[in-house]
Amino acid sequence: MAQAVEAVPRASDPKAVAILAKNIYREFRAGGFNERDVMALAGELLELVASDVRSERAVREG
């Protein structure tokens, strides 16, 4: 992949998120990953988000 992103501003703009997703996808595919790999990446990202949500919920519920 091209370069690591050191600091990413918080994105609340759906267009910004879509652009970021497209760039990640293009870099991933250009790196030789296939469709199955892209789906695995998406699943891993969703699991990370779900884990964060569970952790935040546990902290709030005490």
MOPAC internal coordinates of N, CA, C and O (Angstrom, degrees):
PM7 1SCF
backbone

  N    0.0000 0     0.00 0     0.00 0    0    0    0
  C    1.4389 1     0.00 0     0.00 0    1    0    0
  C    1.5207 1   109.22 1     0.00 0    2    1    0
  O    1.2310 1   120.87 1   -20.81 1    3    2    1
  N    1.2934 1   115.94 1   159.19 1    3    2    1
  C    1.4569 1   120.86 1  -170.99 1    5    3    2
  C    1.5226 1   112.99 1   -63.74 1    6    5    3
  O    1.2310 1   119.53 1   109.46 1    7    6    5
  N    1.3107 1   118.50 1   -70.54 1    7    6    5
  C    1.4546 1   120.97 1  -177.23 1    9    7    6
  C    1.5140 1   110.01 1  -151.36 1   10    9    7
  O    1.2310 1   120.80 1   -27.36 1   11   10    9
  N    1.3153 1   116.08 1   152.64 1   11   10    9
  C    1.4528 1   121.00 1   178.71 1   13   11   10
  C    1.5221 1   109.56 1   -78.49 1   14   13   11
  O    1.2310 1   120.97 1   -33.73 1   15   14   13
  N    1.3004 1   115.75 1   146.27 1   15   14   13
  C    1.4534 1   121.22 1   176.82 1   17   15   14
  C    1.5220 1   106.94 1   -92.55 1   18   17   15
  O    1.2310 1   120.64 1   -59.82 1   19   18   17
  N    1.3342 1   116.38 1   120.18 1   19   18   17
  C    1.4549 1   120.41 1  -176.99 1   21   19   18
  C    1.5173 1   112.32 1   -82.52 1   22   21   19
  O    1.2310 1   120.12 1   134.35 1   23   22   21
  N    1.3019 1   117.38 1   -45.65 1   23   22   21
  C    1.4623 1   120.57 1  -179.09 1   25   23   22
  C    1.5087 1   108.52 1  -137.84 1   26   25   23
  O    1.2310 1   120.89 1   -59.13 1   27   26   25
  N    1.3143 1   115.90 1   120.87 1   27   26   25
  C    1.4525 1   120.78 1  -179.87 1   29   27   26
  C    1.5158 1   108.21 1  -112.32 1   30   29   27
  O    1.2310 1   120.10 1   -56.95 1   31   30   29
  N    1.3250 1   117.41 1   123.05 1   31   30   29
  C    1.4602 1   118.68 1   178.09 1   33   31   30
  C    1.5238 1   110.73 1   -65.07 1   34   33   31
  O    1.2310 1   120.65 1   -28.72 1   35   34   33
  N    1.3030 1   116.36 1   151.28 1   35   34   33
  C    1.4563 1   121.13 1   178.30 1   37   35   34
  C    1.5261 1   108.68 1   -62.69 1   38   37   35
  O    1.2310 1   121.14 1   -53.66 1   39   38   37
  N    1.3169 1   115.43 1   126.34 1   39   38   37
  C    1.4636 1   119.93 1  -176.56 1   41   39   38
  C    1.5234 1   109.76 1  -104.20 1   42   41   39
  O    1.2310 1   120.49 1   -60.74 1   43   42   41
  N    1.3049 1   116.66 1   119.26 1   43   42   41
  C    1.4566 1   120.52 1   174.04 1   45   43   42
  C    1.5229 1   109.48 1  -111.34 1   46   45   43
  O    1.2310 1   120.69 1   176.29 1   47   46   45
  N    1.2989 1   116.29 1    -3.71 1   47   46   45
  C    1.4541 1   122.65 1  -179.72 1   49   47   46
  C    1.5302 1   109.40 1   -90.09 1   50   49   47
  O    1.2310 1   119.83 1   -63.39 1   51   50   49
  N    1.3334 1   117.93 1   116.61 1   51   50   49
  C    1.4617 1   120.20 1   179.97 1   53   51   50
  C    1.5321 1   113.14 1   -56.39 1   54   53   51
  O    1.2310 1   120.45 1   147.85 1   55   54   53
  N    1.3330 1   116.74 1   -32.15 1   55   54   53
  C    1.4632 1   119.20 1   178.01 1   57   55   54
  C    1.5250 1   111.04 1   -65.35 1   58   57   55
  O    1.2310 1   120.51 1   141.20 1   59   58   57
  N    1.3237 1   116.63 1   -38.80 1   59   58   57
  C    1.4697 1   120.78 1   179.11 1   61   59   58
  C    1.5203 1   110.01 1   -63.93 1   62   61   59
  O    1.2310 1   120.57 1   138.86 1   63   62   61
  N    1.3262 1   116.52 1   -41.14 1   63   62   61
  C    1.4658 1   120.90 1   179.25 1   65   63   62
  C    1.5286 1   109.80 1   -65.57 1   66   65   63
  O    1.2310 1   120.18 1   137.95 1   67   66   65
  N    1.3175 1   117.26 1   -42.05 1   67   66   65
  C    1.4642 1   120.71 1   179.59 1   69   67   66
  C    1.5245 1   111.19 1   -64.00 1   70   69   67
  O    1.2310 1   120.37 1   139.97 1   71   70   69
  N    1.3161 1   116.89 1   -40.03 1   71   70   69
  C    1.4697 1   121.12 1   178.37 1   73   71   70
  C    1.5170 1   109.94 1   -65.00 1   74   73   71
  O    1.2310 1   120.23 1   136.07 1   75   74   73
  N    1.3236 1   117.16 1   -43.93 1   75   74   73
  C    1.4552 1   120.75 1   178.62 1   77   75   74
  C    1.5261 1   110.65 1   -61.59 1   78   77   75
  O    1.2310 1   120.17 1   135.50 1   79   78   77
  N    1.3174 1   117.29 1   -44.50 1   79   78   77
  C    1.4613 1   121.28 1   179.09 1   81   79   78
  C    1.5221 1   111.10 1   -60.49 1   82   81   79
  O    1.2310 1   120.54 1   136.19 1   83   82   81
  N    1.3144 1   116.57 1   -43.81 1   83   82   81
  C    1.4614 1   120.30 1   179.90 1   85   83   82
  C    1.5243 1   110.90 1   -63.34 1   86   85   83
  O    1.2310 1   120.44 1   138.65 1   87   86   85
  N    1.3269 1   116.76 1   -41.35 1   87   86   85
  C    1.4608 1   120.10 1   179.04 1   89   87   86
  C    1.5240 1   111.85 1   -65.30 1   90   89   87
  O    1.2310 1   120.63 1   136.76 1   91   90   89
  N    1.3345 1   116.40 1   -43.24 1   91   90   89
  C    1.4663 1   119.88 1   177.90 1   93   91   90
  C    1.5251 1   109.91 1   -61.37 1   94   93   91
  O    1.2310 1   120.74 1   134.64 1   95   94   93
  N    1.3203 1   116.19 1   -45.36 1   95   94   93
  C    1.4656 1   121.04 1   179.74 1   97   95   94
  C    1.5320 1   111.30 1   -58.90 1   98   97   95
  O    1.2310 1   120.58 1   131.77 1   99   98   97
  N    1.3150 1   116.50 1   -48.23 1   99   98   97
  C    1.4724 1   120.30 1  -179.34 1  101   99   98
  C    1.5214 1   111.52 1   -61.20 1  102  101   99
  O    1.2310 1   120.25 1   136.22 1  103  102  101
  N    1.3325 1   117.12 1   -43.78 1  103  102  101
  C    1.4634 1   121.16 1   179.16 1  105  103  102
  C    1.5276 1   110.86 1   -64.03 1  106  105  103
  O    1.2310 1   120.94 1   137.57 1  107  106  105
  N    1.2980 1   115.80 1   -42.43 1  107  106  105
  C    1.4638 1   121.24 1  -179.69 1  109  107  106
  C    1.5183 1   110.46 1   -61.58 1  110  109  107
  O    1.2310 1   120.98 1   132.07 1  111  110  109
  N    1.3216 1   115.73 1   -47.93 1  111  110  109
  C    1.4760 1   120.54 1  -179.98 1  113  111  110
  C    1.5236 1   110.73 1   -66.33 1  114  113  111
  O    1.2310 1   119.95 1   139.06 1  115  114  113
  N    1.3307 1   117.69 1   -40.94 1  115  114  113
  C    1.4640 1   121.53 1   178.64 1  117  115  114
  C    1.5285 1   110.65 1   -64.01 1  118  117  115
  O    1.2310 1   120.56 1   155.05 1  119  118  117
  N    1.3295 1   116.53 1   -24.95 1  119  118  117
  C    1.4582 1   120.93 1   177.96 1  121  119  118
  C    1.5174 1   113.39 1   -79.83 1  122  121  119
  O    1.2310 1   120.38 1  -179.00 1  123  122  121
  N    1.3222 1   116.88 1     1.00 1  123  122  121
  C    1.4549 1   120.72 1   175.78 1  125  123  122
  C    1.5173 1   115.36 1    98.44 1  126  125  123
  O    1.2310 1   120.34 1  -174.39 1  127  126  125
  N    1.3120 1   116.96 1     5.61 1  127  126  125
  C    1.4609 1   119.54 1   179.68 1  129  127  126
  C    1.5215 1   110.06 1   -81.09 1  130  129  127
  O    1.2310 1   120.69 1   -34.55 1  131  130  129
  N    1.3390 1   116.28 1   145.45 1  131  130  129
  C    1.4631 1   120.27 1  -178.57 1  133  131  130
  C    1.5337 1   111.07 1   -98.64 1  134  133  131
  O    1.2310 1   120.97 1     2.85 1  135  134  133
  N    1.3243 1   115.76 1  -177.15 1  135  134  133
  C    1.4582 1   121.09 1  -176.15 1  137  135  134
  C    1.5259 1   111.72 1   -59.82 1  138  137  135
  O    1.2310 1   120.55 1   140.32 1  139  138  137
  N    1.3267 1   116.56 1   -39.68 1  139  138  137
  C    1.4617 1   120.31 1   179.91 1  141  139  138
  C    1.5331 1   110.37 1   -63.13 1  142  141  139
  O    1.2310 1   120.78 1   140.84 1  143  142  141
  N    1.3248 1   116.11 1   -39.16 1  143  142  141
  C    1.4592 1   120.88 1   177.77 1  145  143  142
  C    1.5300 1   110.89 1   -64.01 1  146  145  143
  O    1.2310 1   120.68 1   139.87 1  147  146  145
  N    1.3233 1   116.30 1   -40.13 1  147  146  145
  C    1.4717 1   120.79 1   178.82 1  149  147  146
  C    1.5240 1   109.52 1   -63.34 1  150  149  147
  O    1.2310 1   120.21 1   137.69 1  151  150  149
  N    1.3255 1   117.20 1   -42.31 1  151  150  149
  C    1.4579 1   120.63 1   178.32 1  153  151  150
  C    1.5291 1   110.97 1   -64.86 1  154  153  151
  O    1.2310 1   120.22 1   141.54 1  155  154  153
  N    1.3280 1   117.18 1   -38.46 1  155  154  153
  C    1.4687 1   120.38 1   177.40 1  157  155  154
  C    1.5274 1   110.18 1   -64.43 1  158  157  155
  O    1.2310 1   120.30 1   138.64 1  159  158  157
  N    1.3287 1   117.02 1   -41.36 1  159  158  157
  C    1.4627 1   121.01 1   177.01 1  161  159  158
  C    1.5258 1   110.16 1   -60.03 1  162  161  159
  O    1.2310 1   120.38 1   134.20 1  163  162  161
  N    1.3238 1   116.88 1   -45.80 1  163  162  161
  C    1.4656 1   120.86 1   179.91 1  165  163  162
  C    1.5238 1   110.42 1   -60.56 1  166  165  163
  O    1.2310 1   120.26 1   138.08 1  167  166  165
  N    1.3120 1   117.10 1   -41.92 1  167  166  165
  C    1.4675 1   120.91 1   178.29 1  169  167  166
  C    1.5126 1   111.90 1   -63.26 1  170  169  167
  O    1.2310 1   120.31 1   138.24 1  171  170  169
  N    1.3215 1   117.02 1   -41.76 1  171  170  169
  C    1.4640 1   120.97 1   178.55 1  173  171  170
  C    1.5264 1   111.00 1   -64.34 1  174  173  171
  O    1.2310 1   120.38 1   138.74 1  175  174  173
  N    1.3304 1   116.88 1   -41.26 1  175  174  173
  C    1.4628 1   120.35 1   177.64 1  177  175  174
  C    1.5258 1   110.99 1   -62.38 1  178  177  175
  O    1.2310 1   120.72 1   136.45 1  179  178  177
  N    1.3317 1   116.23 1   -43.55 1  179  178  177
  C    1.4647 1   119.72 1   178.71 1  181  179  178
  C    1.5220 1   110.97 1   -62.96 1  182  181  179
  O    1.2310 1   119.95 1   141.05 1  183  182  181
  N    1.3182 1   117.71 1   -38.95 1  183  182  181
  C    1.4627 1   120.71 1   178.78 1  185  183  182
  C    1.5281 1   111.08 1   -65.37 1  186  185  183
  O    1.2310 1   120.02 1   141.39 1  187  186  185
  N    1.3271 1   117.56 1   -38.61 1  187  186  185
  C    1.4610 1   120.71 1   176.63 1  189  187  186
  C    1.5251 1   111.57 1   -62.20 1  190  189  187
  O    1.2310 1   120.83 1   136.72 1  191  190  189
  N    1.3237 1   116.01 1   -43.28 1  191  190  189
  C    1.4675 1   120.26 1   178.50 1  193  191  190
  C    1.5241 1   109.94 1   -64.80 1  194  193  191
  O    1.2310 1   120.37 1   134.74 1  195  194  193
  N    1.3310 1   116.89 1   -45.26 1  195  194  193
  C    1.4595 1   120.42 1  -179.93 1  197  195  194
  C    1.5224 1   110.85 1   -61.10 1  198  197  195
  O    1.2310 1   120.24 1   141.04 1  199  198  197
  N    1.3103 1   117.14 1   -38.96 1  199  198  197
  C    1.4613 1   121.67 1   178.41 1  201  199  198
  C    1.5283 1   110.81 1   -63.54 1  202  201  199
  O    1.2310 1   120.47 1   136.63 1  203  202  201
  N    1.3323 1   116.71 1   -43.37 1  203  202  201
  C    1.4692 1   120.71 1   176.85 1  205  203  202
  C    1.5244 1   111.30 1   -61.10 1  206  205  203
  O    1.2310 1   120.67 1   136.43 1  207  206  205
  N    1.3151 1   116.33 1   -43.57 1  207  206  205
  C    1.4653 1   120.74 1  -179.66 1  209  207  206
  C    1.5265 1   109.71 1   -62.82 1  210  209  207
  O    1.2310 1   120.30 1   135.64 1  211  210  209
  N    1.3359 1   117.03 1   -44.36 1  211  210  209
  C    1.4646 1   119.89 1   178.55 1  213  211  210
  C    1.5286 1   110.83 1   -61.45 1  214  213  211
  O    1.2310 1   120.41 1   137.37 1  215  214  213
  N    1.3276 1   116.82 1   -42.63 1  215  214  213
  C    1.4684 1   120.69 1   180.00 1  217  215  214
  C    1.5163 1   111.48 1   -63.57 1  218  217  215
  O    1.2310 1   120.44 1   134.63 1  219  218  217
  N    1.3252 1   116.77 1   -45.37 1  219  218  217
  C    1.4620 1   120.67 1   179.44 1  221  219  218
  C    1.5222 1   110.91 1   -63.16 1  222  221  219
  O    1.2310 1   120.43 1   140.59 1  223  222  221
  N    1.3111 1   116.78 1   -39.41 1  223  222  221
  C    1.4602 1   121.03 1   179.20 1  225  223  222
  C    1.5289 1   110.34 1   -64.75 1  226  225  223
  O    1.2310 1   120.13 1   138.36 1  227  226  225
  N    1.3191 1   117.36 1   -41.64 1  227  226  225
  C    1.4652 1   121.45 1   179.45 1  229  227  226
  C    1.5271 1   111.06 1   -63.38 1  230  229  227
  O    1.2310 1   120.43 1   141.50 1  231  230  229
  N    1.3294 1   116.77 1   -38.50 1  231  230  229
  C    1.4667 1   120.71 1   179.28 1  233  231  230
  C    1.5279 1   109.44 1   -66.74 1  234  233  231
  O    1.2310 1   120.13 1   136.30 1  235  234  233
  N    1.3219 1   117.36 1   -43.70 1  235  234  233
  C    1.4740 1   120.96 1  -179.26 1  237  235  234
  C    1.5231 1   112.12 1   -65.79 1  238  237  235
  O    1.2310 1   120.86 1   143.38 1  239  238  237
  N    1.3213 1   115.96 1   -36.62 1  239  238  237
  C    1.4640 1   120.14 1  -176.75 1  241  239  238
  C    1.5245 1   111.60 1   -82.71 1  242  241  239
  O    1.2310 1   120.88 1   169.61 1  243  242  241
  N    1.3349 1   115.92 1   -10.39 1  243  242  241
  C    1.4492 1   121.67 1   173.10 1  245  243  242
  C    1.4516 1   114.48 1    72.77 1  246  245  243
  O    1.2310 1   120.10 1   180.00 1  247  246  245

